[in-house]
């Protein structure tokens, strides 16, 4: 298990039964990058990847 997997597993364990909107997720990602601007590039890449998941051209 990679170090980052622990955070993903914790998220699933603590909040896995919740349903959220993508708008809610976008707000949390924005809050995170406002608090930790050094992570803006990876968060933006992740958000772009999520946004284009079903795009056959990507």
C-alpha positions as CSV (number, residue, x, y, z in Angstrom):
1,X,0.0,0.0,0.0
2,X,1.3,3.4,-0.9
3,X,1.2,6.2,1.7
4,X,-1.5,8.1,-0.3
5,X,-3.7,5.0,-0.3
6,X,-4.2,5.4,3.5
7,X,-6.0,8.7,2.9
8,X,-8.2,7.2,0.2
9,X,-9.1,4.3,2.5
10,X,-9.8,6.7,5.4
11,X,-12.1,8.7,3.1
12,X,-14.0,5.6,2.1
13,X,-14.2,4.3,5.7
14,X,-15.4,7.7,7.2
15,X,-17.6,9.0,4.4
16,X,-18.1,6.1,2.0
17,X,-21.9,5.9,2.7
18,X,-22.5,9.6,2.0
19,X,-23.8,10.9,-1.3
20,X,-22.4,14.3,-2.6
21,X,-22.8,16.4,-5.6
22,X,-20.0,17.3,-8.0
23,X,-20.7,20.9,-7.0
24,X,-20.0,20.0,-3.4
25,X,-16.8,18.2,-4.4
26,X,-15.7,21.2,-6.6
27,X,-16.2,23.5,-3.6
28,X,-14.1,21.2,-1.3
29,X,-11.3,21.0,-3.9
30,X,-11.3,24.8,-4.2
31,X,-11.1,25.2,-0.5
32,X,-8.2,22.7,-0.4
33,X,-6.2,24.6,-3.1
34,X,-6.9,27.9,-1.3
35,X,-5.5,26.4,1.9
36,X,-2.7,24.5,0.2
37,X,-1.8,26.4,-3.0
38,X,1.3,24.1,-3.5
39,X,-1.2,21.3,-4.5
40,X,-3.1,23.4,-7.1
41,X,-1.6,21.7,-10.1
42,X,-2.3,18.1,-9.1
43,X,-5.8,19.0,-7.9
44,X,-6.5,20.8,-11.2
45,X,-5.2,17.7,-13.1
46,X,-7.4,15.4,-11.0
47,X,-10.5,17.7,-11.6
48,X,-9.8,17.8,-15.3
49,X,-9.4,14.0,-15.4
50,X,-12.7,13.6,-13.6
51,X,-14.5,16.1,-15.9
52,X,-13.3,14.3,-19.0
53,X,-13.7,10.7,-17.8
54,X,-16.5,9.9,-20.4
55,X,-14.9,11.9,-23.2
56,X,-13.9,9.3,-25.9
57,X,-11.3,11.7,-27.4
58,X,-9.3,11.9,-24.1
